[in-house]
Amino acid sequence: MASKEDVQSATVLRSDDSFGGAPDVLVGSGGRRKKKKKKKQAAALKPWEKAVFKQAKRFDEASKEYRDRHEKSNKKKKNGWIKDLNKNYSKAMSKLMKF
């Protein structure tokens, strides 16, 4: 049997009905938290990164919008995706162009 000095930590996991409980640490610190690493980036590039990331998010939204409309058109009518291509594409691109 291990002595108290050999045990680094002991944690009891408890949960509520929806698994929302928090663990209780009985012995020790409960593990070491790592220090968050600093982002390695020049300060001058920060606005550029934000703009590029924002544009990438818009592309994601637009492509998801198009995919959803494509599927819906296909379910509604025969060859629906091709019949509604202009409408679906233009609505998806409006998501891309919003500011």
TIRO-2110 file (N, C-alpha, C; in Angstrom, 1 decimal):
// TIRO-2110
0.8, -1.2, 0.0, N, 1, A
0.0, 0.0, 0.0, CA, 1, A
0.9, 1.2, 0.0, C, 1, A
0.5, 2.2, -0.8, N, 2, A
1.3, 3.5, -0.9, CA, 2, A
1.0, 4.4, 0.3, C, 2, A
2.1, 5.1, 0.7, N, 3, A
2.0, 6.0, 1.7, CA, 3, A
1.4, 7.3, 1.2, C, 3, A
1.1, 8.2, 2.1, N, 4, A
0.4, 9.5, 1.7, CA, 4, A
1.4, 10.3, 0.8, C, 4, A
2.7, 10.2, 1.0, N, 5, A
3.7, 11.0, 0.2, CA, 5, A
3.7, 10.5, -1.2, C, 5, A
3.4, 9.2, -1.5, N, 6, A
3.5, 8.7, -2.8, CA, 6, A
2.4, 9.1, -3.7, C, 6, A
1.2, 9.5, -3.1, N, 7, A
0.1, 9.8, -3.9, CA, 7, A
0.2, 11.3, -4.2, C, 7, A
0.1, 11.6, -5.5, N, 8, A
0.2, 13.0, -6.0, CA, 8, A
-1.1, 13.7, -5.8, C, 8, A
-2.2, 13.0, -6.2, N, 9, A
-3.5, 13.6, -6.1, CA, 9, A
-4.6, 12.5, -6.2, C, 9, A
-5.7, 12.8, -5.5, N, 10, A
-6.9, 11.9, -5.6, CA, 10, A
-8.1, 12.7, -5.9, C, 10, A
-8.8, 12.3, -6.9, N, 11, A
-9.9, 13.1, -7.3, CA, 11, A
-11.2, 12.3, -7.3, C, 11, A
-12.3, 12.8, -6.8, N, 12, A
-13.6, 12.2, -6.8, CA, 12, A
-14.4, 12.9, -7.8, C, 12, A
-14.9, 12.1, -8.8, N, 13, A
-15.8, 12.6, -9.8, CA, 13, A
-17.2, 12.5, -9.4, C, 13, A
-18.0, 13.6, -9.4, N, 14, A
-19.4, 13.6, -9.1, CA, 14, A
-20.1, 14.2, -10.2, C, 14, A
-21.3, 13.8, -10.4, N, 15, A
-22.1, 14.4, -11.5, CA, 15, A
-23.6, 14.6, -11.0, C, 15, A
-24.2, 15.6, -11.6, N, 16, A
-25.6, 15.8, -11.4, CA, 16, A
-26.4, 15.0, -12.4, C, 16, A
-27.6, 15.3, -12.6, N, 17, A
-28.4, 14.5, -13.5, CA, 17, A
-27.9, 14.7, -14.9, C, 17, A
-27.5, 15.9, -15.3, N, 18, A
-27.1, 16.2, -16.7, CA, 18, A
-25.6, 16.2, -16.8, C, 18, A
-24.9, 15.5, -15.9, N, 19, A
-23.4, 15.4, -15.9, CA, 19, A
-22.8, 16.8, -15.9, C, 19, A
-23.3, 17.6, -14.9, N, 20, A
-22.8, 19.0, -14.8, CA, 20, A
-22.0, 19.2, -13.5, C, 20, A
-21.7, 18.1, -12.8, N, 21, A
-21.0, 18.2, -11.5, CA, 21, A
-19.5, 18.5, -11.7, C, 21, A
-18.9, 19.1, -10.7, N, 22, A
-17.4, 19.4, -10.7, CA, 22, A
-16.7, 18.3, -9.9, C, 22, A
-15.5, 18.0, -10.3, N, 23, A
-14.7, 17.0, -9.5, CA, 23, A
-14.2, 17.7, -8.2, C, 23, A
-14.1, 16.8, -7.2, N, 24, A
-13.5, 17.3, -5.9, CA, 24, A
-12.1, 16.7, -5.7, C, 24, A
-11.1, 17.5, -5.5, N, 25, A
-9.8, 17.0, -5.2, CA, 25, A
-9.6, 16.8, -3.8, C, 25, A
-9.3, 15.6, -3.4, N, 26, A
-9.1, 15.2, -2.0, CA, 26, A
-7.7, 15.5, -1.5, C, 26, A
-6.7, 15.1, -2.3, N, 27, A
-5.3, 15.2, -1.9, CA, 27, A
-4.6, 15.8, -3.1, C, 27, A
-3.6, 16.7, -2.8, N, 28, A
-2.8, 17.2, -3.9, CA, 28, A
-3.4, 18.4, -4.5, C, 28, A
-2.8, 18.8, -5.6, N, 29, A
-3.2, 20.1, -6.3, CA, 29, A
-4.2, 19.8, -7.4, C, 29, A
-4.4, 18.5, -7.7, N, 30, A
-5.3, 18.2, -8.8, CA, 30, A
-4.6, 18.3, -10.2, C, 30, A
-3.3, 18.3, -10.2, N, 31, A
-2.6, 18.4, -11.5, CA, 31, A
-2.1, 19.8, -11.7, C, 31, A
-1.1, 19.9, -12.5, N, 32, A
-0.5, 21.2, -12.7, CA, 32, A
-1.1, 21.8, -14.0, C, 32, A
-1.4, 23.0, -13.9, N, 33, A
-1.9, 23.7, -15.1, CA, 33, A
-0.7, 24.3, -15.9, C, 33, A
-0.8, 24.1, -17.2, N, 34, A
0.3, 24.6, -18.0, CA, 34, A
0.0, 26.1, -18.3, C, 34, A
1.1, 26.8, -18.3, N, 35, A
1.0, 28.2, -18.6, CA, 35, A
0.6, 28.4, -20.1, C, 35, A
-0.3, 29.2, -20.4, N, 36, A
-0.7, 29.4, -21.8, CA, 36, A
0.4, 30.1, -22.5, C, 36, A
0.8, 29.5, -23.7, N, 37, A
1.9, 30.0, -24.5, CA, 37, A
1.5, 31.3, -25.2, C, 37, A
2.4, 32.2, -25.3, N, 38, A
2.2, 33.4, -25.9, CA, 38, A
2.2, 33.2, -27.4, C, 38, A
1.3, 33.9, -28.1, N, 39, A
1.2, 33.7, -29.6, CA, 39, A
2.5, 34.3, -30.2, C, 39, A
3.1, 33.6, -31.1, N, 40, A
4.3, 34.1, -31.8, CA, 40, A
3.9, 34.8, -33.1, C, 40, A
3.7, 36.1, -33.0, N, 41, A
3.2, 36.8, -34.2, CA, 41, A
3.6, 38.3, -34.0, C, 41, A
4.1, 38.9, -35.1, N, 42, A
4.4, 40.3, -35.1, CA, 42, A
3.1, 41.1, -34.9, C, 42, A
3.2, 42.1, -34.1, N, 43, A
2.0, 43.0, -33.8, CA, 43, A
1.5, 43.6, -35.0, C, 43, A
2.3, 43.9, -36.0, N, 44, A
1.9, 44.6, -37.2, CA, 44, A
1.0, 43.7, -38.1, C, 44, A
1.1, 42.4, -37.8, N, 45, A
0.3, 41.4, -38.6, CA, 45, A
-1.1, 41.1, -38.0, C, 45, A
-1.3, 41.6, -36.8, N, 46, A
-2.6, 41.3, -36.2, CA, 46, A
-3.8, 41.7, -37.0, C, 46, A
-3.9, 43.0, -37.5, N, 47, A
-5.1, 43.4, -38.3, CA, 47, A
-5.2, 42.5, -39.5, C, 47, A
-4.1, 42.1, -40.2, N, 48, A
-4.2, 41.3, -41.4, CA, 48, A
-4.7, 39.9, -41.0, C, 48, A
-4.3, 39.4, -39.9, N, 49, A
-4.8, 38.0, -39.5, CA, 49, A
-6.3, 38.1, -39.2, C, 49, A
-6.7, 39.1, -38.5, N, 50, A
-8.2, 39.3, -38.2, CA, 50, A
-9.0, 39.3, -39.5, C, 50, A
-8.5, 40.1, -40.5, N, 51, A
-9.2, 40.3, -41.7, CA, 51, A
-9.3, 38.9, -42.5, C, 51, A
-8.2, 38.2, -42.6, N, 52, A
-8.1, 37.0, -43.3, CA, 52, A
-9.0, 35.9, -42.6, C, 52, A
-9.0, 35.9, -41.3, N, 53, A
-9.8, 34.9, -40.5, CA, 53, A
-11.3, 35.2, -40.7, C, 53, A
-11.6, 36.5, -40.6, N, 54, A
-13.0, 36.9, -40.8, CA, 54, A
-13.5, 36.5, -42.2, C, 54, A
-12.7, 36.7, -43.2, N, 55, A
-13.1, 36.3, -44.6, CA, 55, A
-13.2, 34.8, -44.7, C, 55, A
-12.4, 34.1, -44.0, N, 56, A
-12.5, 32.6, -44.0, CA, 56, A
-13.8, 32.1, -43.4, C, 56, A
-14.2, 32.8, -42.3, N, 57, A
-15.4, 32.5, -41.6, CA, 57, A
-16.6, 32.8, -42.6, C, 57, A
-16.5, 33.9, -43.3, N, 58, A
-17.6, 34.2, -44.3, CA, 58, A
-17.7, 33.1, -45.3, C, 58, A
-16.6, 32.6, -45.8, N, 59, A
-16.6, 31.6, -46.8, CA, 59, A
-17.2, 30.3, -46.3, C, 59, A
-16.9, 30.0, -45.0, N, 60, A
-17.6, 28.8, -44.4, CA, 60, A
-19.1, 29.0, -44.3, C, 60, A
-19.5, 30.2, -43.9, N, 61, A
-21.0, 30.4, -43.8, CA, 61, A
-21.6, 30.4, -45.2, C, 61, A
-21.0, 30.9, -46.2, N, 62, A
-21.6, 30.9, -47.5, CA, 62, A
-21.6, 29.5, -48.1, C, 62, A
-20.6, 28.7, -47.9, N, 63, A
-20.6, 27.4, -48.5, CA, 63, A
-21.6, 26.5, -47.7, C, 63, A
-21.8, 26.7, -46.4, N, 64, A
-22.8, 26.0, -45.7, CA, 64, A
-24.2, 26.4, -46.2, C, 64, A
-24.4, 27.7, -46.4, N, 65, A
-25.7, 28.2, -46.9, CA, 65, A
-26.0, 27.5, -48.2, C, 65, A
-25.0, 27.5, -49.1, N, 66, A
-25.2, 26.9, -50.4, CA, 66, A
-25.6, 25.4, -50.3, C, 66, A
-24.8, 24.7, -49.5, N, 67, A
-25.0, 23.3, -49.4, CA, 67, A
-26.4, 23.0, -48.8, C, 67, A
-26.9, 23.8, -47.8, N, 68, A
-28.2, 23.6, -47.3, CA, 68, A
-29.3, 23.8, -48.4, C, 68, A
-29.1, 24.9, -49.1, N, 69, A
-30.1, 25.2, -50.2, CA, 69, A
-30.1, 24.2, -51.3, C, 69, A
-28.9, 23.7, -51.6, N, 70, A
-28.7, 22.7, -52.6, CA, 70, A
-29.5, 21.4, -52.3, C, 70, A
-29.3, 21.0, -51.0, N, 71, A
-30.0, 19.8, -50.5, CA, 71, A
-31.5, 20.0, -50.5, C, 71, A
-32.0, 21.1, -50.1, N, 72, A
-33.4, 21.4, -50.0, CA, 72, A
-34.0, 21.4, -51.4, C, 72, A
-33.3, 22.0, -52.4, N, 73, A
-33.8, 22.1, -53.8, CA, 73, A
-33.9, 20.7, -54.3, C, 73, A
-32.9, 19.8, -54.0, N, 74, A
-32.9, 18.5, -54.6, CA, 74, A
-34.1, 17.7, -54.0, C, 74, A
-34.4, 17.9, -52.8, N, 75, A
-35.5, 17.2, -52.1, CA, 75, A
-36.9, 17.6, -52.7, C, 75, A
-37.0, 18.9, -53.0, N, 76, A
-38.3, 19.5, -53.4, CA, 76, A
-38.7, 19.0, -54.8, C, 76, A
-37.7, 19.1, -55.8, N, 77, A
-38.1, 18.8, -57.1, CA, 77, A
-37.0, 18.0, -57.9, C, 77, A
-37.4, 17.4, -59.0, N, 78, A
-36.5, 16.6, -59.8, CA, 78, A
-35.5, 17.6, -60.4, C, 78, A
-34.2, 17.3, -60.3, N, 79, A
-33.1, 18.1, -60.8, CA, 79, A
-33.2, 19.5, -60.2, C, 79, A
-33.7, 19.6, -59.0, N, 80, A
-33.9, 20.9, -58.3, CA, 80, A
-32.7, 21.7, -58.1, C, 80, A
-31.5, 21.1, -57.9, N, 81, A
-30.3, 21.8, -57.6, CA, 81, A
-29.9, 22.7, -58.8, C, 81, A
-30.1, 22.1, -60.1, N, 82, A
-29.7, 22.8, -61.3, CA, 82, A
-30.8, 23.9, -61.6, C, 82, A
-32.0, 23.6, -61.3, N, 83, A
-33.1, 24.6, -61.6, CA, 83, A
-32.9, 25.8, -60.7, C, 83, A
-32.5, 25.6, -59.4, N, 84, A
-32.4, 26.7, -58.4, CA, 84, A
-31.0, 27.2, -58.2, C, 84, A
-30.1, 26.8, -59.1, N, 85, A
-28.7, 27.1, -59.0, CA, 85, A
-28.4, 28.6, -58.8, C, 85, A
-29.0, 29.4, -59.7, N, 86, A
-28.8, 30.9, -59.7, CA, 86, A
-29.3, 31.4, -58.4, C, 86, A
-30.5, 31.1, -58.0, N, 87, A
-31.0, 31.6, -56.7, CA, 87, A
-30.2, 31.2, -55.5, C, 87, A
-29.9, 29.9, -55.5, N, 88, A
-29.1, 29.3, -54.3, CA, 88, A
-27.8, 30.0, -54.2, C, 88, A
-27.1, 30.1, -55.4, N, 89, A
-25.7, 30.6, -55.4, CA, 89, A
-25.8, 32.1, -55.0, C, 89, A
-26.7, 32.9, -55.5, N, 90, A
-26.7, 34.3, -55.2, CA, 90, A
-27.1, 34.5, -53.7, C, 90, A
-27.9, 33.7, -53.1, N, 91, A
-28.2, 33.9, -51.7, CA, 91, A
-27.0, 33.5, -50.9, C, 91, A
-26.3, 32.5, -51.3, N, 92, A
-25.1, 32.1, -50.5, CA, 92, A
-24.0, 33.2, -50.6, C, 92, A
-23.9, 33.8, -51.8, N, 93, A
-22.9, 34.8, -52.0, CA, 93, A
-23.3, 36.1, -51.2, C, 93, A
-24.5, 36.3, -51.0, N, 94, A
-24.9, 37.4, -50.2, CA, 94, A
-24.4, 37.3, -48.7, C, 94, A
-24.3, 36.1, -48.3, N, 95, A
-23.7, 35.8, -46.9, CA, 95, A
-22.2, 36.2, -47.0, C, 95, A
-21.6, 35.9, -48.1, N, 96, A
-20.1, 36.2, -48.2, CA, 96, A
-19.9, 37.7, -48.3, C, 96, A
-20.8, 38.4, -48.9, N, 97, A
-20.5, 39.8, -49.1, CA, 97, A
-21.0, 40.7, -48.0, C, 97, A
-21.6, 40.2, -46.9, N, 98, A
-22.1, 41.0, -45.8, CA, 98, A
-20.9, 41.6, -45.1, C, 98, A
-21.2, 42.8, -44.5, N, 99, A
-20.1, 43.5, -43.8, CA, 99, A
-20.5, 43.7, -42.4, C, 99, A
END
